[in-house]
Amino acid sequence: EGEDSHDWGYINRQGEWVIPPQFETTSNFTANGLARVEVKVDGKRKTGYINRQGQWVIPPQFEYGGLFTDNGLALVIVSINGTTKYGYIDRKGEWVIPAKFYSTDDFSANELAVAQLEKDGKKGYLDTWGEWAIPPKFSDAHTFSANGLAAARSEGNGKWGYIDSKGEWVIKPQFYYAYSFDKNGIAKVQRNKDDYPAFINSKGKVIMQFKDKRDNYEQSNGLFYTYRDDDLVIVNMQGKKIVEKNHDCGTAYINHYGTYLLPRNREEACREFKKNLHELDDIVTELTNSTT
């Protein structure tokens, strides 16, 4: 409240303040009952952690703090002699993995976290004790996805591929760039710098190759939006075309299987669209003739 106020707090379902607005930034509460918040300390933003009563459990002292993951650890960043270092703390704010890394990421579901010890060093994966579960041997690497695979860049040929939790190549390094797998088990890759993206499954098989800059992929339900001869075509993960329409009609809603919901079918969508156009023409005409 207030033009110059940007403080954040927490409300209940009735909209009542439970924790008054006093923070620069906030986050959701995690399973251990703590939320990451930021406040200004001596004019600088610092991260700490509060409980559901708004009390400090871990005082604001970090340059940055991540959310607590299921293993009870949170990634935090501190400044040591003017140098930024990454490490992990527990719910009490105690160091479990000392801040000695140039960069790290949150732990994934398999309790491995990508880490880099030195600025120009290789990347590997830490276990929850701070030991190398997968030795640093990649020129770049991403967090493990739910399917147990992580995108990594080979030091040998400079290409991206996918490894398992043992650090073994499941999909050999062959891509100019590779993104993490989503919840549908689909990952976006590029074979060459100027190529349109392709999408692969967990076996490395290409299930959709885009050929138009307007093509898109909907991660929430695993559907692909492509254009063929300027007609919009929606294809599922099995490559089956479920919807095809041109652009002479209005908007319609479909479900995951391509069944029209509102309007019930394409013909009805066209009728609704033309009806709306006529109504709009009538409104424009009325406004044009109005003296108001």
Buried (B, 14 or more C-beta within 10 A) or exposed (E): EEEEEEEBBBEEEEEEEEBEBEBBEBBEBBEBBBBBBBBEEEEEBBBBBBBEEBEEBBEBEBBBBBBBBEBBBBBBBBEEEEEBBBBBBBBEBEEBBEBEBBBBBBBBBBBBBBBBBEEEBBBBBBBBEBEBBBEBBBBBBBBBBBBBBBBBBBBEEEBBBBBBBEBEEBBEBBBBBBBBBBEBBBBBBBBEEEBEBBBBBBEBEEBBBBEEEEBEBEEEEBBBBBBEEEEBBBBBBEEEEBBEBEEEBBEBEBEEEBEBEEBEEBEBBBBBBEEEEEEEEEEEEEEEEEEE
